[in-house]
Amino acid sequence: NGYTDYSFTFVPDVLSELQFDLSYWSNIDIANKTVPTTSFEYKRGLLSTKEIYKKNGSGYVKIHYLKEDYEFNDNNVGNRYNKLRAMRVKKMRIVNYPCASHYYDGVLIPPSGFGIMTPDFGYAFYDVITSWVQKKTTTERTFDESGQNPVEMVTNHTYGNPTHLRVTSTTTTNSKGQQLRSDIKYPHDFAGTALFDGMISQNMIAKPIEIKVYTNNVLQQQRR
């Protein structure tokens, strides 16, 4: 018996401020002040930590810990960062002093040539952002039955081809100091040959074509 505790990444959105003429509009004159936010949804909901606990007497002990670290490539256009500046325009609610109208002897006079009063507008800027989210490091610790003597492994993830956006190498350093590396290639990494160009044209791009496994930089295994 026991339980597992998860945590996930969270980055709040940035509120956009509605701009309008403060000289005669007050907040209560705006029928709907809501405007889109600058959203960072792509940075949210990713696994951050996972902790496994085991029942031990009247309490619990941690027997496994995992932590994921990510790179969001902010402002790195070479790694698929894109930001679009957008603007939302909102029509203001007409009150007793509409834009371009005036009073004469206490009577509201609409603008010449118009049968209705001219509304005013407010506006707000916001950004629409996309980026290449990369899992960069995975840290795992395994504990003994009493929650002591952790054994740690750290895995670094490398992304060598922005065309297919997949992990091309993982390097793990274990508790013995050994470095275990797997190099992975996909159809896009062999572009220019008929066989793999045919796979790309049919969108068969996710399956690894070649995997090489190394221990301390010595090739141990190759699969193709």
MARKESE-418790 format. One line per 2 residues: number of its first residue (from 0); their letters; for each residue x, y, z of C-alpha. Coordinates in steps of 0.1 Angstrom, whole numbers. Each point is the difference from the previous one (the first is absolute). Layout:
# MARKESE-418790
NUM = a = X Y Z | ...
# end
This chain:
# MARKESE-418790
0 = ng = 0 0 0 | 11 35 -6
2 = yt = -7 30 -23 | 16 20 -28
4 = dy = 3 38 0 | 2 20 -33
6 = sf = 8 36 -7 | -3 18 -33
8 = tf = 13 31 -16 | -20 32 3
10 = vp = 6 35 -15 | -28 26 3
12 = dv = -13 19 -29 | 7 37 -3
14 = ls = -31 23 2 | -5 24 -28
16 = el = -11 36 9 | -29 15 -19
18 = qf = 9 34 -13 | -26 27 -3
20 = dl = -5 38 3 | 0 6 38
22 = sy = -10 36 -5 | -37 -9 -1
24 = ws = -3 -37 3 | 0 -17 33
26 = ni = 3 -37 8 | -38 -3 5
28 = di = -6 13 -35 | 16 -31 -15
30 = an = -25 -28 -6 | 26 -28 -3
32 = kt = 36 7 9 | 12 -35 -7
34 = vp = 28 -3 -25 | 23 -30 -9
36 = tt = 30 -6 22 | 35 -8 -11
38 = sf = -2 -37 6 | 29 -23 11
40 = ey = -21 -31 -2 | 28 -18 -19
42 = kr = 21 3 32 | -27 -16 23
44 = gl = -10 -35 8 | 34 -16 -6
46 = ls = 11 -26 26 | 24 16 24
48 = tk = 5 -25 28 | -13 -35 9
50 = ei = 5 -14 35 | -9 -35 10
52 = yk = -6 -8 37 | -3 -33 17
54 = kn = -19 -8 32 | 24 -4 29
56 = gs = -15 -7 34 | -22 30 8
58 = gy = 15 22 -26 | 14 0 -36
60 = vk = 35 1 -14 | 11 12 -35
62 = ih = 13 -28 -21 | 3 17 -34
64 = yl = 4 36 -12 | -1 13 -36
66 = ke = 5 36 -12 | -4 14 -35
68 = dy = 16 32 -12 | -10 18 -32
70 = ef = 13 26 -25 | -27 22 -15
72 = nd = 23 18 -24 | -13 35 8
74 = nn = 9 25 -27 | 20 -27 -19
76 = vg = -14 2 -35 | 24 -27 -11
78 = nr = -18 -24 23 | -35 7 -13
80 = yn = -8 30 23 | -27 21 -16
82 = kl = -19 30 15 | -29 17 -17
84 = ra = -11 34 13 | -38 3 -3
86 = mr = -25 27 9 | -36 -3 13
88 = vk = -23 29 -7 | -31 4 22
90 = km = -29 23 -6 | -8 21 30
92 = ri = -35 2 15 | -18 32 -11
94 = vn = -8 23 29 | -12 36 1
96 = yp = 32 14 -14 | 7 -19 -32
98 = ca = 31 7 -21 | -3 29 -24
100 = sh = -33 12 14 | -8 32 19
102 = yy = -26 17 22 | -20 31 -10
104 = dg = -23 15 26 | 0 -33 19
106 = vl = -9 -20 -30 | 24 -27 -14
108 = ip = 7 7 -36 | 13 -31 -21
110 = ps = 28 6 -25 | -11 16 -33
112 = gf = -11 -26 -26 | -5 -28 25
114 = gi = -34 -12 13 | 17 -17 30
116 = mt = 26 10 25 | 36 -10 -9
118 = pd = 15 -26 23 | 35 1 13
120 = fg = 25 -30 1 | 25 -15 23
122 = ya = 29 -23 -9 | 25 -23 15
124 = fy = 32 -17 -13 | 8 -36 8
126 = dv = 25 -26 -13 | -6 -35 -14
128 = it = 31 -20 7 | 11 -35 -12
130 = sw = 34 -16 6 | 19 -33 -1
132 = vq = -3 -15 35 | 29 -23 7
134 = kk = 4 -24 30 | 37 5 8
136 = tt = 8 -19 32 | -16 -29 19
138 = te = 13 -6 35 | -10 -33 18
140 = rt = 8 -11 35 | -9 -35 13
142 = fd = 1 -6 38 | 2 -32 20
144 = es = -30 -13 19 | 7 23 29
146 = gq = 2 31 -22 | 38 3 3
148 = np = 30 -5 -22 | -12 16 -32
150 = ve = 14 -12 -34 | -1 29 -25
152 = mv = -1 0 -38 | 0 32 -21
154 = tn = -10 -1 -36 | 6 28 -25
156 = ht = -21 3 -31 | 15 14 -32
158 = yg = -20 13 -30 | 22 0 -31
160 = np = -25 6 -28 | -26 28 1
162 = th = -17 -16 -30 | -15 -29 19
164 = lr = 3 15 35 | 7 -34 16
166 = vt = 27 -11 25 | 31 -10 -19
168 = st = 22 -10 30 | -5 -9 36
170 = tt = 30 0 24 | -4 -16 34
172 = tn = 25 1 29 | -6 -27 25
174 = sk = 10 -3 37 | 32 -17 -11
176 = gq = 11 29 -21 | -5 -19 -32
178 = ql = -13 20 -30 | -26 -19 -21
180 = rs = -10 17 -33 | -25 -8 -27
182 = di = 1 17 -33 | -32 -1 -20
184 = ky = -7 8 -36 | -33 4 -19
186 = ph = -9 2 -37 | 7 37 -1
188 = df = 36 -6 11 | 4 -20 -33
190 = ag = -17 24 -22 | 12 -1 -36
192 = ta = -3 -38 -4 | -29 -14 -19
194 = lf = -11 -25 27 | -2 26 28
196 = dg = -13 28 -22 | -29 -24 -8
198 = mi = -6 -5 37 | 0 37 6
200 = sq = -25 6 -28 | -23 -25 17
202 = nm = 5 17 33 | 17 -31 15
204 = ia = 24 21 20 | -4 -11 36
206 = kp = 16 -34 -2 | 37 -1 9
208 = ie = 22 -13 -29 | 33 -4 18
210 = ik = 9 -3 37 | 36 -2 12
212 = vy = 6 -8 37 | 33 10 16
214 = tn = 16 -5 35 | 27 25 8
216 = nv = 1 8 -38 | 6 -36 -10
218 = lq = -25 -13 -24 | -19 -30 16
220 = qq = -30 -5 -24 | -14 12 -33
222 = rr = -35 -5 -13 | -12 10 -34
# end
